[in-house]
């Protein structure tokens, strides 16, 4: 769907609903397309679980895990010294 700038301004709510429904709205200035209004793709809610599954299947290399443990141990030692 193509619409002029003035009409787009006056019908913005309708155009947003159309974009959410999957329509591609082209905004034109003097019959020349200048912008496109399309829906934003929202990530799936289950995406976080997929990421966690991938991380479990692809653990950090041993040398990186050791660094984490060494750093964490140093932090814990410093915190214990504060008490």
N, CA, C and O of each residue as an XYZ file, in Angstrom:
332
protein
N       0.851     -1.159      0.000
C       0.000      0.000      0.000
C       0.902      1.228      0.000
O       1.868      1.284      0.760
N       0.601      2.199     -0.833
C       1.366      3.447     -0.868
C       0.445      4.582     -0.463
O      -0.719      4.627     -0.861
N       0.975      5.495      0.331
C       0.174      6.602      0.844
C       1.047      7.848      0.909
O       2.253      7.761      1.143
N       0.435      8.999      0.701
C       1.157     10.265      0.777
C       1.465     10.646      2.218
O       0.843     10.143      3.154
N       2.425     11.533      2.381
C       2.863     11.932      3.727
C       1.719     12.530      4.532
O       1.528     12.166      5.692
N       0.961     13.435      3.942
C      -0.131     14.092      4.674
C      -1.166     13.064      5.120
O      -1.602     13.077      6.271
N      -1.557     12.179      4.213
C      -2.527     11.141      4.573
C      -1.948     10.198      5.627
O      -2.661      9.754      6.526
N      -0.668      9.897      5.515
C      -0.030      9.016      6.501
C      -0.076      9.646      7.884
O      -0.348      8.969      8.875
N       0.189     10.940      7.945
C       0.144     11.639      9.233
C      -1.261     11.557      9.829
O      -1.415     11.334     11.029
N      -2.265     11.734      9.005
C      -3.645     11.734      9.491
C      -4.162     10.338      9.825
O      -5.097     10.195     10.613
N      -3.561      9.310      9.231
C      -4.044      7.937      9.423
C      -2.996      7.030     10.062
O      -3.026      5.815      9.866
N      -2.078      7.608     10.820
C      -0.953      6.838     11.351
C      -1.398      5.615     12.151
O      -0.837      4.533     11.978
N      -2.378      5.764     13.008
C      -2.839      4.619     13.811
C      -3.318      3.475     12.922
O      -3.003      2.313     13.180
N      -4.072      3.798     11.885
C      -4.562      2.768     10.960
C      -3.398      2.110     10.221
O      -3.398      0.897     10.010
N      -2.412      2.910      9.830
C      -1.271      2.367      9.095
C      -0.438      1.443      9.975
O       0.069      0.423      9.509
N      -0.301      1.801     11.238
C       0.439      0.938     12.167
C      -0.287     -0.390     12.331
O       0.344     -1.447     12.337
N      -1.597     -0.343     12.462
C      -2.368     -1.590     12.570
C      -2.204     -2.439     11.315
O      -2.091     -3.662     11.397
N      -2.191     -1.793     10.161
C      -2.008     -2.529      8.907
C      -0.630     -3.180      8.872
O      -0.496     -4.330      8.452
N       0.388     -2.455      9.310
C       1.747     -3.014      9.334
C       1.818     -4.190     10.300
O       2.449     -5.204     10.000
N       1.175     -4.060     11.457
C       1.164     -5.159     12.423
C       0.484     -6.391     11.837
O       0.830     -7.521     12.183
N      -0.478     -6.172     10.956
C      -1.196     -7.287     10.334
C      -0.409     -7.899      9.177
O      -0.833     -8.891      8.585
N       0.742     -7.300      8.858
C       1.586     -7.874      7.817
C       1.679     -7.061      6.539
O       2.442     -7.408      5.637
N       0.914     -5.988      6.450
C       0.966     -5.155      5.246
C       2.237     -4.310      5.247
O       2.741     -3.918      6.299
N       2.734     -4.044      4.064
C       3.869     -3.138      3.929
C       3.313     -1.801      3.460
O       2.671     -1.722      2.413
N       3.560     -0.758      4.234
C       3.045      0.564      3.921
C       4.204      1.411      3.411
O       5.203      1.594      4.107
N       4.066      1.923      2.202
C       5.089      2.788      1.616
C       4.572      4.216      1.684
O       3.473      4.518      1.219
N       5.380      5.089      2.271
C       5.013      6.494      2.379
C       5.728      7.244      1.258
O       6.940      7.124      1.078
N       4.945      8.020      0.511
C       5.490      8.703     -0.662
C       5.396     10.214     -0.507
O       4.498     10.745      0.147
N       6.349     10.879     -1.129
C       6.338     12.335     -1.198
C       6.265     12.685     -2.678
O       7.182     12.399     -3.448
N       5.162     13.306     -3.057
C       4.928     13.630     -4.471
C       5.025     12.385     -5.354
O       5.671     12.389     -6.402
N       4.373     11.341     -4.906
C       4.305     10.053     -5.626
C       5.638      9.329     -5.748
O       5.756      8.399     -6.546
N       6.642      9.730     -4.981
C       7.932      9.022     -4.980
C       8.117      8.379     -3.611
O       8.110      9.086     -2.603
N       8.280      7.070     -3.546
C       8.458      6.395     -2.254
C       9.670      6.951     -1.503
O      10.756      7.094     -2.066
N       9.460      7.262     -0.214
C      10.552      7.791      0.610
C      10.747      7.000      1.903
O      11.807      7.087      2.524
N       9.747      6.239      2.311
C       9.860      5.482      3.566
C       8.950      4.269      3.497
O       8.001      4.213      2.715
N       9.274      3.301      4.342
C       8.489      2.076      4.396
C       8.152      1.802      5.858
O       9.021      1.888      6.726
N       6.902      1.477      6.127
C       6.446      1.147      7.472
C       6.147     -0.345      7.498
O       5.244     -0.821      6.811
N       6.914     -1.075      8.298
C       6.716     -2.520      8.431
C       6.720     -2.875      9.911
O       7.247     -2.130     10.737
N       6.137     -4.002     10.232
C       6.088     -4.450     11.621
C       7.476     -4.879     12.090
O       8.282     -5.389     11.311
N       7.735     -4.664     13.361
C       8.973     -5.120     13.986
C       8.794     -6.579     14.359
O       7.759     -6.970     14.899
N       9.803     -7.381     14.071
C       9.724     -8.795     14.430
C      10.051     -8.950     15.910
O      11.145     -8.599     16.354
N       9.112     -9.471     16.655
C       9.285     -9.680     18.087
C       9.847    -11.082     18.297
O       9.301    -12.051     17.770
N      10.939    -11.200     19.066
C      11.499    -12.534     19.289
C      10.523    -13.426     20.055
O       9.715    -12.955     20.856
N      10.623    -14.698     19.789
C       9.764    -15.656     20.472
C      10.129    -15.713     21.949
O      11.290    -15.534     22.318
N       9.134    -15.964     22.787
C       9.371    -16.037     24.222
C      10.275    -17.213     24.562
O      11.086    -17.114     25.483
N      10.156    -18.318     23.844
C      10.955    -19.503     24.115
C      12.406    -19.363     23.707
O      13.196    -20.284     23.915
N      12.768    -18.253     23.143
C      14.113    -18.038     22.638
C      15.159    -18.148     23.748
O      16.247    -18.672     23.509
N      14.860    -17.676     24.934
C      15.802    -17.754     26.048
C      16.138    -19.197     26.394
O      17.290    -19.521     26.684
N      15.143    -20.051     26.363
C      15.377    -21.469     26.656
C      16.284    -22.081     25.596
O      17.154    -22.890     25.917
N      16.087    -21.702     24.338
C      16.940    -22.211     23.263
C      18.386    -21.785     23.481
O      19.309    -22.567     23.253
N      18.580    -20.563     23.917
C      19.932    -20.073     24.177
C      20.576    -20.854     25.315
O      21.744    -21.233     25.222
N      19.834    -21.097     26.380
C      20.374    -21.868     27.499
C      20.717    -23.291     27.069
O      21.751    -23.830     27.465
N      19.858    -23.894     26.267
C      20.145    -25.244     25.761
C      21.420    -25.251     24.926
O      22.226    -26.176     25.030
N      21.606    -24.222     24.098
C      22.812    -24.147     23.268
C      24.052    -23.994     24.141
O      25.073    -24.635     23.894
N      23.963    -23.150     25.157
C      25.109    -22.949     26.046
C      25.467    -24.231     26.792
O      26.645    -24.514     27.010
N      24.462    -25.001     27.181
C      24.739    -26.273     27.845
C      25.389    -27.260     26.882
O      26.254    -28.037     27.285
N      24.987    -27.240     25.629
C      25.554    -28.151     24.631
C      26.938    -27.705     24.161
O      27.696    -28.509     23.620
N      27.269    -26.434     24.362
C      28.557    -25.880     23.924
C      29.231    -25.172     25.105
O      29.311    -23.944     25.118
N      29.710    -25.921     26.083
C      30.307    -25.287     27.267
C      31.601    -24.551     26.914
O      32.210    -24.787     25.871
N      31.993    -23.663     27.809
C      33.253    -22.938     27.632
C      34.426    -23.906     27.632
O      34.377    -24.936     28.305
N      35.469    -23.591     26.893
C      36.680    -24.415     26.952
C      37.249    -24.416     28.371
O      37.033    -23.476     29.136
N      37.972    -25.471     28.710
C      38.487    -25.641     30.078
C      39.311    -24.446     30.531
O      39.176    -24.011     31.675
N      40.159    -23.904     29.667
C      41.009    -22.792     30.101
C      40.194    -21.544     30.440
O      40.624    -20.739     31.266
N      39.045    -21.370     29.828
C      38.190    -20.239     30.176
C      37.417    -20.506     31.458
O      37.207    -19.593     32.256
N      36.991    -21.748     31.664
C      36.310    -22.087     32.918
C      37.261    -21.899     34.087
O      36.861    -21.393     35.136
N      38.523    -22.303     33.918
C      39.505    -22.144     34.988
C      39.694    -20.677     35.330
O      39.809    -20.326     36.505
N      39.729    -19.820     34.328
C      39.896    -18.394     34.587
C      38.733    -17.872     35.408
O      38.923    -17.101     36.349
N      37.531    -18.291     35.049
C      36.356    -17.852     35.793
C      36.462    -18.287     37.255
O      36.221    -17.492     38.163
N      36.821    -19.543     37.474
C      36.919    -20.052     38.844
C      38.011    -19.316     39.618
O      37.835    -19.010     40.797
N      39.127    -19.034     38.968
C      40.219    -18.332     39.631
C      39.796    -16.899     39.993
O      40.069    -16.427     41.096
N      39.145    -16.232     39.076
C      38.681    -14.866     39.342
C      37.636    -14.867     40.444
O      37.688    -14.043     41.357
N      36.691    -15.786     40.361
C      35.649    -15.873     41.388
C      36.263    -16.162     42.751
O      35.842    -15.592     43.757
N      37.259    -17.045     42.787
C      37.944    -17.343     44.051
C      38.633    -16.114     44.617
O      38.596    -15.887     45.826
N      39.261    -15.319     43.761
C      39.907    -14.086     44.208
C      38.906    -13.089     44.760
O      39.171    -12.429     45.765
N      37.765    -12.976     44.113
C      36.720    -12.062     44.592
C      36.219    -12.512     45.955
O      36.062    -11.693     46.861
N      35.967    -13.804     46.105
C      35.487    -14.327     47.387
C      36.515    -14.105     48.489
O      36.149    -13.773     49.617
N      37.801    -14.285     48.175
C      38.855    -14.073     49.171
C      38.894    -12.611     49.605
O      39.051    -12.325     50.792
N      38.753    -11.685     48.661
C      38.752    -10.265     49.015
C      37.532     -9.914     49.856
O      37.643     -9.150     50.815
N      36.384    -10.456     49.512
C      35.175    -10.182     50.295
C      35.315    -10.726     51.711
O      34.892    -10.085     52.673
N      35.908    -11.909     51.835
C      36.103    -12.497     53.165
C      37.040    -11.624     53.994
O      36.866    -11.514     55.207
N      38.027    -11.005     53.358
C      38.964    -10.143     54.081
C      38.280     -8.885     54.594
O      38.737     -8.303     55.578
N      37.211     -8.453     53.963
C      36.506     -7.255     54.405
C      35.764     -7.500     55.709
O      35.560     -6.579     56.500
N      35.364     -8.742     55.927
C      34.606     -9.061     57.142
C      35.568     -9.109     58.267
O      35.174     -9.361     59.405
